[in-house]
Each structure stands twice: as C-alpha cells, then as structure tokens.
Amino acid sequence: MRIIALLTTLVQAFHFYAETAEQRCFTEELGQETHIVGAYKAVFYDSATNSYTSLSGASLAINVYSEVSNTNLVDINASDKGKFSFIAAESGKHRICLTPHSSGWSKPRAKIYLDIQDKDDDEVEKKELSKKEGYINELKWRTKDLLRRVETIRNELKAQTEREGELREESEILNSHAYRVTLVQIFVLGTFKLT
C-alpha cells in the first residue's frame, strides 16, 4: 500500500486558521532530492463585513526546517499571497511553519490557504516529448518516469530501513533494562521470602 502512495505525486491543498503572530507548523516526510513548491494565500477576518478578506500590509512568515540536517531551507517574510519552493537535500522529516502578520493595532484571525506540490522537472519535458514525436517519445518519457519513481521508492525504503534499525536498537536497550529490573525484583523478593 505504501508503494502505491509513493507512486502518486505529492499534492496537498488545505486551509487552516491562526491568530495573528501565531506560528502554525506541520511535518512532512520527504524523499531525497524532492522539489517542493508551495502556493499560499492569507486572508484576515474583518468584523465589519463578517468575512475573511485581504488586508493591505499583511504578510506571512514562512520557515521550512530540515529535522534531518538541522538547517533552515526557507526563512522568509513574504506578502500575504505567493509561492515558495525548496529542495529536500536528504530524506526525512521537514517542518513547514507559517506565521501570519497584519499591520495596525488590531490582531485579526487569519485563514491561510496552502497548496503543496512535488514539482518534477520531467513534467515540462513530458509535454515537449509528447508534442514532437508522439507514441515513441511518450514511451521514452514513461520509462524515464518509472525509473525516477523506482529511485524514489528506493530512497524511501532506505530511509525506512534506517528508521527500523534505530527502533530495533532502542527496543533491545529497553528489553535489556526490563530484564535487569526483573532480575533485581526476583532477587529482592527471594531475599524477603528467605528471611
């Protein structure tokens, strides 16, 4: 089932609410060399119209942090509508944080729309190939696409294997501690029974 999920292109579009200057974060598990493009729009609650609208002077702080390499990939204070992009250098967890800001004394509630997509450079190439030489070029592109997907799956499986190894080590340490505690408890209970 996981393989099928990896074969589809990463596309996530959603919206969420945040107070002005409140940072909202979410974590994405990304494969190595994944190119991500995010489109966003922040609208703010207007109590006079009882609706969400754009505000002049509003902005959105965008921060993308790689938990694998402990580095900031994106750290910008942008307008209330636009795009950002980054490439995940290593496979693993990446934290994407958005913080809405508005000018003026009021601190209205924000509604933030976010659309995150995995952009492949192959998409442009696919269009060119299919226009020029038809069926044969389409087969070439599909082969190249399948090879790219196989490489993505290999990277994901490698990352999964590494995580399983870490969990196995932690489990063995925990089991050895539990074994020692059990032996101490048996010794202590045996000593009390003998006395």
Protein Blocks (a to p, Z undefined) as FASTA:
>chain_A
ZZmmmmpccdddddddddehiacdddddddehiacddddddddddfklopacddehiacd
dddddfklopafbdcdddfbdcdddddfbgcddddddddddedjbdcddddddddddddf
klmmmmmmmmmnommlmmmmmmmmmmmmmmmmmmmmmmmmmmmmmmmmmmmmmmmmmmmm
mmmmmmmmmmmmmZZ
